[in-house]
Amino acid sequence: MSLLDVRGLSLGIAGREELLRDVNLTLEAGEVMGIVGESGSGKTMTALALLGLLPPSMEIRSGTATVEGRTVLEAGARRVHRASGDMTMIFQNPRGALNPTMRVGAQVGRVLRVVRGKTRAEAAAEAVALLRRVGISGAERVAKAYPHQLSGGMCQRVVIAMALAYRPRVLIADEPTTGLDVTVQAQIFELLRELVDETGCGVLFITHDLAAVADMCDRVSVLYGGQLMETATTVEMFEQPKHPYTQFLLESLKPEDQQGEVQAADAGVDFSLPGCRFAHRCPHVFDRCAAFPPLVETNDKHLYSCFLGQEKSLDAAQCSRSV
């Protein structure tokens, strides 16, 4: 049984096409799962759905999510049935996630008091210990500071300390190093890895940075236009990508003069496509791509959503831009 299991999750706005369609994800205890894709691919939307933070106009049309076998999300529900400690999130803008009118120690302490029932004195002492644990030197002094008095990297560490205070089984990290310099990014990555090793929690690591994925993640799922394109171990994803969109992403990492023939049409996401959401850009598109492609399983760790993989005898000459 997986720590987190998301099955067939579809989201949309009433009267409009689905923005997230039939997404399947699993996360194991002690694992870092990367969720990658360009802006607008549905990465953060998936996380907000799991936390019950979707805007009122958004509806869950199908699918379920379970944490350690307990259902926390299901179609038609307006609330997420999370138990204390199930999951929490490190948001993309750490300074914006903190209350500018409260000292950071008090903000960490508030989590301890509300979630874990600590007294004010106990919470204050443990908040300092948590700030120290996430690598903040002079934790007693920093606990008395306001967010605007701290650097972006320090604010991110404070947000991580708040997540630790919650003691989550699932930690969602949404672009946790956006706007931080390379040195601080490496420190945050190392800190997250240490937390996984110490607590055994699972991490959903949302990013568009493939270099960060290579550095941080055990497995990775690729989203495009709200559709799950591919899931594999990080090593397999980088060495043997199956989906044309994944191949296109990895090709873009190479210098321009070293890029091969894996190219995609220059077009935005088209959510109205009834079939594959990448079909209007894919160089291998053919007639079957007008239907929604199921997940193809090459082994127990590698799945991808593409008809091309099912057409082993397909002659390249048959491919056409008919979609």
Beta strands, then each sheet from edge to edge (+ up, - down):
strand 1: 4-13
strand 2: 18-27
strand 3: 32-36
strand 4: 58-67
strand 5: 70-74
strand 6: 87-90
strand 7: 170-174
strand 8: 202-207
strand 9: 219-224
strand 10: 227-233
strand 11: 295-299
strand 12: 302-305
sheet 1: 2+ 1- 4+ 5-
sheet 2: 6+ 7+ 8+ 3+ 9+ 10- 12+ 11-
end
